[in-house]
Amino acid sequence: MSEDVETPELLAEEKVVAWRAVHPVTPLIQAIKGIAVLFAIVVWQLLDFIRDRFEDLGQAVPSLPGYTYLIVIGIIAVVLLVIGLVSYLAWRRIRYAIGDEAVYYHHGILFRRQRHARLNRIQAVDLVRPLLARFAGLAAVDIQTAGGTSSNVQIQFLKEDDAQRVRNEILARAAGVSGSSSEADGETTVEYEAAPEREVVSVPTGQLITSILLSLSLVVALIGGIIFFAIMIWQETWAGLIGMLPAFLALGGWFWSRIAGEFGFTLAISPDGIRSRHGLAETRAQTIPPRRIQAVGITQPFLWRYKDWWRIEVNVAGYANEQSENSSTSQVKNVLLPVGSRIDLERVLWLILPDLGVDNPREMITALLTGTGDAEGFVAAPSRARYLDWFTWRRHGLRVTRTALLMRGGFFVRRAAIVPHERSQSLALSQGPLERALRIADLHAHSVQGPVHTQVHHLPEELTQQILFEQAERARVRRTQEGPEEWMRRVNTLAS
């Protein structure tokens, strides 16, 4: 059951909505992954036994009586029949409906589950195409709500065209947009058109692979591997390879997840939000409404500097507590730019926050990304902070503009964060004993859970306290100013 409270209106609507069926192969696709994992575990556990008995088995098979083969075929047929029957019963129980108040989803045989997602709490509606589903031309509709993963609804699986129509209908109903009616064969159908979009940024595959190869963690791992191999060659032993195997597998898995998750990344703008498409084995098409973006994080690893490449991630309301998802595309849900130039970065920032609250936005972005000290009005860490932070203290800085908090830091990896005033949850000031002695403090701008760390270290104590007291009023004022019409103006500007 969804975490939303079932009001009498929802209970009444659930009885009259038109229930729809998913594709008949849905239970099989859902079960294949679990069956494959179980099969792999069994094979791994019995590997030694099978290897020891392989020769005996090869000699015994020709001498088996003929009815033995019939028994084996019969067992396989019964297993397939049971799987087919269970799949049919499961398919009969999977139903979904789209009403005026919510999206409903029922499933389960022994343990029946009913979920619903209120239309007024929907944050985004994504199309997910896992590898097995893509072979069958199917897709899932992933409905993100304000309650996070535990209250999300995923409709699995529909034909790709049907999934796109369902997504259009949910988005339109959530926005209060009516569809166009048409009659065919005496039946009235309602169609909801997809919102138009315009591509803003695309990441070439070569640039993506190069950026991953230039990641500091990968370079350090490769250097460590070379040193390790050199030591083994010098000692003339290869026993250490077995111990290093898990590390090699983890490194390969990380590399594959980055490639598979961010492959073919494109970003577009549409009336219903910022749209991204990405994925190799599993593809995802997602839409993030700009008003759900709580914080923006910008990073530049050390080896990206000569290319002036940057990465943008965001904290999004409704995507919290999803770090447990293991698929490569799920791990990219909070990424708006895997790697891009300074121009690409500025385009993406403009989609999220078109007004930085200053008269010289380009100079301000430069000071945020690469600046040090108090350039462009930043409140910088005082020189006494160098006793605690030898390398990074010059980079620590905070700038409060009319519209947002701008934070920066990092030495080997440059980091910056932007928190719009209206998205600021709360602020906190923290000090350790040494920081109190040096009269410096850390400022934390609390945000929803996500990859962006919204904090700046070692600012002057008195200025940090002043900002802490003033931010509540700034947030209150800004929450009353932006409406949906501002986002639509941005769409019209790009379309012209």
N, C-alpha and C positions, 0 to 999 in steps of 0.2 A: 504494500500500500504506500502511496506517496506520502511524504511528510506533510503535505498541505492538509488542512482540516477540511473534511467533506461537508460543505454547507448544504442546506436543503435544496438550494438552487442547483448545485452540481448533481445531487442524487436524483433530482427530478429530471434533469437533462439527460443523465446517463441512461435513463429508461426509454427515451424517445429518439436518441441519435441513431443514425444509420451506421451499423457496424460493417466493417470491411475486412476482407481476408488478406493475408500476406501470401507470398508465393509458396507453392506446396513444398519446395525443396528446402525451405527455411530450417526445419528441425535437423535435417541431415548436415547442412553447412555448420549449424551451431554445434553439432555433436562431433564432427570430424576432428576438430582441433583437440578436444579432450580424448578421443579415441587414439589419435596419433601419439599424444603424450603418454597415455597408458601403455600403448604397444611398445614405445621406446623404453619405458621403465622395465617392462617384463623382459624384453630382449636383453637389456643390459644386465639384469639380474641372472638370466639363464645363459649368458654368453659362454661361460666356461663349460657348463653342462652340455650345451649343444656342440661345442668344439670337441669335447671328449668323446661324445657319442656319435659324431658325424660318420666315421668310418663304419662303425657297427650298423648304423641306420642304413647306410648305402648298400651294405650286403644283405640286410634283412628285407628291404623293400621288394626286390624281385620275387622273393619266395612267399610273399603274403598272398592269402587266398583272394579270389576275385570279389567276394562279398565285402571285403574290407574297404575297397574303394567306394562301394555303394554306401557304406556306413559313413565314410568321410564326406561324400557328396551330400548325403542326407543331413548330416550335422550342419554343414555350411548352409544348406537350403533352409533349415529351421532357424539358424541364426539370422539369415537375411530376412526371413519372414517375420521374426520377432522385431527386428530393427524397423522393417517397413510398417508393421502394425503400430509400434510405439510412435514412430514419426507421424503416421496419419492421425493418431489420437492427439499428439501434441499440436499438429497443424490445425486441427479442428478447434483447439482451445485458444489459439493465438488470434486475437481480433483487436482492431483499433477503430477509433472513431474520432471525428473532429467536430466539436460542437461550438456553440457561440461563446461558451465560457472556458472550455478546456479541451485538451487532447487526451483521450482515454486509451489505455492499453491493457489488455487482459491476456494472461498466459499461464501455463502450468497444468499438469494432469493431477498428480496426487496432492501437491501443494499449489493451490490456485492463488495467483497474485494479480492484484488490480492496481494500476498506477494511473495517475493523471497529472498533467502539467497545465496549470492555469495559463491562459493566454496573456494575462496582464503581468505574469512573472517570467515569461520567456525572454531569455537574453539573446539566444542565437539558435538557428536551425541549420545544421550541417549535413552534407551528404558524404557518407563514408563508404568506400568500396574496398573491402578486404580482397586479398588475392583470389581466394576460392570463389567469392561472390562475383568477381570480375569475369572469371571463366564462364559463369552462367549468365552474364549480362545483368547482374543484380546489384542493388545498393541498399544501404541502410539510411534511415532518416534519424539523425541524432539531435534531440531537442534539449538544449541547455537551459536550465532555469536558475533562478536566484539562489536556490538552496544548495547548489553544488552537485557533485556526482551522485550523492544519495537520493536526490530528488529528480534527476534527469530521466528522460524517457527515450528509449531507442527503439524505433520500429524496424524490425528485421524480418525478412528482406523483401524488397519490391523490385519489379523491373525498373531499369534506370529511368525510363520516361515517366512511369508512374511515381517513382520516388521524387522526381523533379516537380511533378504536378502537386504532390502532397506537400512538399516544402513550400511551393508558391502559395498554396492555400493557407497553410499555417501562418506564414508571414503576413499575408494579406488580412486574414481574420484578426491577428494580433494587432495590426495597425488600423483596424476598423475600415478596411477597404473592401468594397463589394465586388464580386466577380460578375462576368457577363454571362447571361443566360442564353441558351440555344436549345432548339428542339430537333430531335432526330428519332425517327421511328416511333413517334408518339411519346417519347420520354424527354423530360427537360433536364439538361445538364448545365452545371455552372462551371465556367472556366476562369482560372486566376492566372493572369499573365505574369511572367517573370519580370522583375524590375530590370531595366537596362543597366549596363555597366560600361566602364571605360578603364582600360588597363593603365596602370601608373608605373609599375616597376616589374621587371622580370629578371631572374638570376640565371645567367648562362651556366651550363653544366661545367664547363672548363673552369670558370671562376669559382664555382662552389667547391670543386675538388681541390683546386689550388689553395683555397682558403683553409680547408680542413688539414691539408698537408703542412700548412704554415702555422697551425695551432701550436702554442707553446707546449702543451701537455704531450702532444704527439711527438714533437721534436725531442723533448727531454726523454720520452720513452725510447725512441729510436737510438739516441746517443747512449742511454743506459744499456740497451740491447747489444750495441756494437762493442761496448766495453766488456760486457759479460761474455760475448763470444770470443773476444780477444784473450780474456783470462782462461777460458776453457781450452783454446788452442795452445796457449803457452803451457798449461798444465797437462795437455794431452789427455783430456778426459771429457766425456760428453754426458756424464751422469746428471749434471745440473739441468739438462734440458727438460727432464721430467718435472722437476720442481718449478720451472719457469713456464710450463705449458698453460696453467690457468691464467697467468698474466698475459701471455700471447693471445689466448682466446678472448679475454676481456678487452684487450686493445682492438682486436679484430671486430668484436661485437660493437664497440663504441664507434669505430670507423663506419661500419655498415649502417648503424642506426642513423648517423648523421647524413650519409649519402641517401639512404632509402627514405628518410623522413623529409629532407629538404629538396629532393630532386624535383626539377621542373617548377620551382617556386615562382608564382606570379601573384601580384597584388593589384586589385582593381577597386574602383570607387563606384558605388551605386546608391540609389535613394535609401536602401535599407541598411547600409553600413559599408564597412571595409571588407572586401571579399578577398580571400586567399585560396589558392589551389596548390597542392604539393603532394608528393609521394611517388614512390617507385613501385614496390610490390602492392602496398595498400595506399590508395589515394584518398584525399579528403578535400572537400570544397566547403569552406566555412565562411561565415559572415559575422563580423564583430561590430555591433553598434558603437560608434565613438564614445557615447555617453557612458558605456560600461567599462571603458578603459580607465583604470584607477591610477596607474603610474607607468612611466615609460623609462626603460633602461637602455643605455647605449654603452657598448664596450668596444675596445680596440686592442686585441692582443699585440704584443711587442713586434712580431714579425709582419704584421699587417701595415705597419706605419709607412713603409716605403711605397706601398700601393694606395695609401690613404683610404683603406677599407674600414667599414664599420658594421656592427650588428645591432639590431633593435629588437628588444623583447618588451612585453607588457604584462602587467597584472590586470586581469579581467574579472569583473564580478560574474560569478557563475562558473568560472573555471577553477575555483579554489578546491583544494583537497583532491586534485586529479593527478598528483605526481605518482600515484600507484599504478597508473595505466602503463602497460609495457610496450604497446605498439609504437613503432617509430613515428608515425604521423601524430599520435596523441602527444608525444613529447615536443612537437613543433607547434602546438595549438597556441602557445603564447609568443610565437615569433612572428614579427611583422617584416623583418628584413634579415635573412640569414647572413648575407654579406652584400655590401653595396658601396658605391662611391659616395663622396660628400654630397653630390647632387641628389642621388637616390635618397640619402638620409634626410635631406631637407624636404623632399617631396613627401616622404612618409610622415615626418613631423608636422607638416602643414595639414595633412589629413586629420591628425589627432588634435593638434592645438594650433589653429591658423594664426592666432595672436599670442605671441610670447609676452606681450605686455611691455614692450620696449619700442623705441623709435628706430633702432638699428639692429634688426634681428640677425643679420648675417654676422656682424661683429660679435653679438652676444653668443651665437652658436659656436663661433671659433673660440671665444674665451671659455665656454663651457667644456668644449671637447679637448682643447690642447693648452689652455691658458694656465698661468700660475699667478700667485699673488692676488692683488686687489684690482686687476684690470677689469674694466667694464662694470665697476661697482660691486664686485664680489667681496663678501666678508671672508677673509682668508685666515688661515691658522697663523697665530703669532709665532715669532721666531723661537720663543721659549718651548714650543711644541716639539722642536727638533730633539730634545732630550729623550722623548718617548718614541719618536718616529723619525729616524735618521734620513730616510730617502723620500718619503711621500708627503711630508708636511707642507711643502710648497704647493702641492696640488690640491690640498684640502680647501674647499671653498663653498660658500652658499650665497645665492643671489635671490632676493625676493622681488619679483616683478609685480605688475598689476594683476597678472592672471595666474602665476604659478611660482612654485619653489623650484629652483635650479640647484642641484647638488653635484659636486664633482670630487674625484679622488683617484687614487691608483697611480702606480709608478711603472712597473713592467706592463701591466694591463691597465690602460686608461678606462675609467668608468665614470659615467654620468647618469643622473636620474632627474626626471621632471615629474613633479606632482602638481596637477592643477589645483588651485585653491578649493574649488567646489568638490574635489574628490578626496580632500584631506580628511582622514578619519579622526586623527588626534595627533598631538605632538608630545614627545617625552624628552627629558633631559637626563643624561646619566653621567656620573663622575666616579672614578676610582680614587683611592687615597692620593696617588701621585698626581692625578689630574686636578684634584682640589688644591694641592700644594702649588701647582703651576697656574691655577686660575683658568683652566680650560675645561671644555665639556663637549660631549657628543650629543648631537641632535638627531632624534629619530622621528620620522614622519610615518606614522602607522598606515599601512595599506592592507588590502586583502592579500591572501596567501598567493605567492607567485615567485617567479625568478628574479624580480627586480628588488634590490635592497635599497631602501629609501632612508639612508642615513649618511651623515657627514661627521667626521671626527675632528676633535681638537680645535674647536672654535673658541674665541674669547668668551669667558663665562658670562660677563655682563650683557653682551649683545645677544647671546643665545637665550638668556632669560627674557629679554625684551621681545624677541621674535616669538617665543613661546606664548606670551600673553597676547600678542597682537594677531596671531594667526586665526584664532577662533572667529573674530569679527570679519576678517578677509573671506574666510570660507562661507560664512553666512551670507555676505553680500553677493558673492559670485554665484551661489546656488540659485539666486532669484533672477539671473540675467540671461542664461542661455536657454533657448527653446529649440524645438525641432527645426524651425525655419532657418536657423544658422547653418545646420548641416545641409539642408537642401540648397542653400546659396552656394556652398562649396561644390556640390554636385553640378549645379548649373554653370559654375565658373569653369570647371574642367570640361564640360560638354561643349562649351562655346568655342 
